[in-house]
Amino acid sequence: MKINNIKDVFFDLDHTLWDFDKNSALTFEKIFSLNNIEVPLQEFVSHYEPINLKYWKLYREGLIEKEDLRFVRLNETFQAINYKIEEHIIYKLSEDYITYLTSFNYLFENTHDILDYLSLNYNLHIITNGFDEVQHKKLTNSNIIKYFKTVTNSEMVGVKKPNPKIFKYALNSAKANISQSIMIGDSYEADILGAKDVGMNVVFFDTRKTKISEDVIQIDALSALKQYL
């Protein structure tokens, strides 16, 4: 069933278009090799992913600073796999991680196809909590920046999703009407509830097929957007 009267489509970036987990794992493989760190990659990544999400939640809530986030998520992961490592090496790895992360640019399946499709009839935009210098490189290196009229990140605004200020800032930058705008993202708290709170339409992109109680459009593949837009 098509959602009528939409003119502006806002996307989250990480875990929605840009395959963060896959690119992150490849980055760790690269920087561990460069720094002669011998750890079982899959075991490390399986611990890192939930730890990273935990600290990103704290970062969204303003309870941790960017530089602390970059260190503690690695430090806690090494502790979880009982790998002894000196702090200065963790700091070096945290810097290398940011340096090499955007050299891998796998997107979710059908990303280019759906952006080609949507760009014919809608204005497309990005709203992301990611770091400014990194997100711009992701969009550029993955060759999708050309699709977006505006890109809003939390460092520009000074607040993070789900804070209503970032959605209002993005809407204002896009000169978009709230009732004619829709937000598509993977974080139920940051993207879906945040956008709904300011009156936007929403689509929850969730490859894990999480059960939610609220009546929200939920998809597990980007191609499914063609049913609604």
matplotlib code that plots the C-alpha trace (Angstrom):
import matplotlib.pyplot as plt

x = [0.0, 1.5, 2.0, 0.5, 1.8, 5.4, 7.9, 11.0, 12.6, 15.2, 17.5, 19.8, 23.2, 24.9, 23.1, 20.5, 22.3, 26.0, 26.7, 28.5, 29.0, 30.5, 32.8, 33.8, 34.8, 37.0, 38.6, 39.5, 41.0, 43.1, 44.3, 45.0, 47.3, 49.0, 49.6, 50.5, 47.5, 46.7, 43.1, 40.4, 38.6, 35.1, 35.2, 36.4, 33.7, 30.9, 31.8, 32.5, 29.2, 26.9, 29.5, 29.7, 25.9, 25.9, 28.4, 26.7, 23.5, 25.5, 26.9, 23.4, 22.4, 25.4, 26.9, 30.1, 32.4, 33.5, 37.1, 36.1, 33.7, 36.5, 38.7, 36.3, 34.5, 37.8, 39.2, 36.1, 36.1, 39.7, 38.8, 35.8, 38.1, 40.8, 43.4, 46.0, 46.9, 48.5, 46.5, 48.7, 48.1, 44.4, 44.6, 46.6, 44.0, 41.2, 42.9, 43.7, 40.1, 38.8, 41.5, 40.7, 36.9, 35.9, 38.2, 35.6, 32.2, 29.8, 26.2, 23.1, 21.6, 19.7, 20.9, 21.8, 18.6, 16.3, 18.0, 17.8, 14.1, 13.3, 15.3, 13.0, 10.1, 11.4, 14.0, 16.4, 18.3, 20.5, 20.2, 23.0, 24.5, 27.9, 31.0, 31.1, 34.5, 33.8, 30.2, 31.1, 33.8, 31.4, 28.9, 31.6, 33.6, 30.5, 29.3, 25.9, 26.4, 25.1, 21.6, 21.1, 20.0, 21.0, 23.1, 22.6, 24.8, 24.7, 28.0, 26.5, 23.5, 25.0, 22.5, 21.9, 18.8, 16.3, 16.5, 13.8, 16.3, 18.2, 15.0, 13.8, 17.2, 17.2, 13.6, 14.5, 17.7, 15.7, 12.8, 10.6, 7.1, 6.8, 3.6, 5.1, 8.4, 9.3, 12.3, 13.8, 16.2, 17.4, 17.3, 13.8, 14.7, 16.8, 15.2, 11.7, 10.6, 12.6, 11.0, 7.5, 7.8, 8.2, 5.3, 7.2, 6.1, 8.4, 9.6, 11.6, 14.4, 15.3, 17.1, 16.8, 13.0, 12.5, 8.9, 7.6, 4.2, 3.6, 1.8, 4.9, 5.7, 8.6, 10.8, 13.8, 15.0, 15.4, 13.7, 10.5, 10.3, 8.8, 5.6, 5.2, 6.9]
y = [0.0, 3.3, 6.1, 9.2, 12.8, 12.0, 14.4, 14.0, 10.8, 10.8, 7.9, 6.9, 5.8, 3.1, -0.2, 1.1, 1.8, 1.4, -2.1, -1.1, -4.6, -6.0, -3.0, -2.9, -6.5, -6.0, -3.0, -4.9, -7.6, -4.9, -3.1, -6.2, -7.3, -3.9, -3.9, -7.6, -8.3, -12.0, -12.5, -14.7, -12.2, -13.7, -14.0, -10.4, -9.1, -11.1, -9.3, -5.9, -5.5, -5.4, -3.5, -0.9, -0.6, -0.2, 2.7, 4.3, 4.5, 6.2, 8.6, 9.4, 10.2, 12.5, 10.3, 9.6, 11.7, 10.8, 10.1, 8.0, 6.0, 5.1, 3.8, 2.0, 0.0, -1.6, -1.9, -3.7, -6.1, -7.1, -7.7, -9.8, -12.2, -12.1, -10.6, -8.5, -5.4, -2.1, 1.1, 2.9, 0.2, 0.4, 4.1, 3.4, 0.8, 3.3, 5.8, 3.2, 2.0, 5.5, 5.8, 2.5, 2.2, 4.1, 2.1, -0.6, 0.4, -2.5, -1.4, -3.3, -5.3, -3.2, 0.2, 1.7, 0.3, 1.7, 5.1, 5.2, 4.3, 6.8, 9.7, 9.9, 11.0, 12.2, 14.4, 12.2, 13.2, 11.7, 12.1, 10.4, 10.3, 9.4, 11.5, 14.2, 13.4, 9.7, 9.9, 12.2, 9.7, 6.8, 8.6, 9.6, 6.4, 4.2, 6.5, 7.3, 11.0, 12.0, 10.9, 13.2, 16.8, 17.4, 15.5, 16.3, 14.8, 15.1, 17.0, 19.8, 20.2, 19.5, 16.8, 13.3, 11.3, 10.8, 14.5, 16.4, 19.2, 17.1, 16.1, 19.7, 20.9, 18.4, 19.2, 22.9, 22.3, 20.3, 22.9, 19.9, 19.7, 17.3, 15.7, 15.0, 13.5, 10.0, 8.6, 5.2, 3.8, 0.7, 2.1, 1.9, 4.3, 6.8, 6.8, 5.6, 7.0, 10.1, 10.9, 9.9, 12.4, 15.3, 14.1, 12.3, 9.2, 6.2, 2.9, 0.6, -1.2, -4.2, -7.2, -9.0, -8.9, -7.6, -7.9, -4.4, -3.7, -0.4, -0.2, 0.8, -0.3, -2.7, -4.1, -6.4, -5.5, -2.1, -3.4, -3.6, 0.2, 0.0, -1.3, 1.9, 4.7]
z = [0.0, -1.1, 1.3, -0.3, -0.5, 0.4, -1.2, 1.0, 2.1, 4.9, 5.4, 8.2, 6.9, 9.1, 9.3, 6.9, 3.6, 4.5, 5.8, 9.0, 10.4, 7.3, 6.7, 10.3, 10.4, 7.3, 8.9, 12.0, 9.8, 8.2, 11.3, 13.3, 10.4, 10.3, 14.0, 14.4, 16.7, 16.7, 17.8, 16.4, 14.3, 14.4, 18.2, 18.5, 16.2, 17.9, 21.2, 19.6, 17.8, 21.0, 22.9, 20.2, 20.2, 24.0, 23.9, 20.9, 23.0, 25.7, 23.1, 21.8, 25.4, 25.9, 28.6, 26.8, 24.5, 21.0, 22.0, 25.0, 22.8, 20.4, 23.1, 25.5, 22.9, 21.9, 25.4, 26.6, 23.7, 24.3, 27.9, 26.9, 24.9, 27.6, 25.4, 27.2, 25.4, 26.4, 26.4, 23.9, 21.4, 21.8, 21.1, 18.0, 16.9, 17.5, 15.2, 12.6, 12.7, 11.8, 9.1, 7.3, 8.0, 4.9, 2.6, 2.8, 1.4, 1.1, 1.0, 1.8, -1.1, -3.6, -2.2, -5.5, -7.1, -4.5, -4.5, -8.3, -8.1, -5.3, -6.7, -9.7, -7.6, -4.2, -2.7, -0.7, 2.4, 5.2, 8.9, 10.8, 14.3, 12.8, 13.0, 10.3, 8.9, 8.6, 7.3, 4.4, 3.3, 3.5, 1.3, -1.2, -1.3, -1.7, -4.6, -3.1, -2.1, -5.5, -4.5, -1.5, -1.5, 2.1, 4.7, 8.4, 11.0, 14.8, 15.1, 12.9, 15.1, 18.5, 19.4, 18.3, 17.2, 18.8, 19.9, 18.0, 17.2, 14.7, 12.8, 12.8, 11.6, 8.8, 7.8, 7.7, 5.7, 3.2, 3.2, 3.7, 5.2, 8.1, 6.9, 3.5, 4.9, 5.9, 7.9, 7.1, 9.6, 11.6, 15.1, 16.6, 19.4, 17.5, 14.0, 14.4, 17.7, 17.2, 13.8, 15.0, 17.9, 15.5, 13.2, 10.4, 8.7, 9.4, 8.0, 10.3, 8.4, 10.5, 9.1, 12.5, 12.1, 15.7, 17.0, 17.9, 19.5, 17.7, 14.4, 12.3, 8.7, 9.1, 6.3, 6.2, 2.7, 1.0, -2.1, -0.1, 0.0, -3.5, -2.0, 0.0, -2.1]

ax = plt.figure().add_subplot(projection="3d")
ax.plot(x, y, z, "-o")
ax.set_aspect("equal")
plt.show()
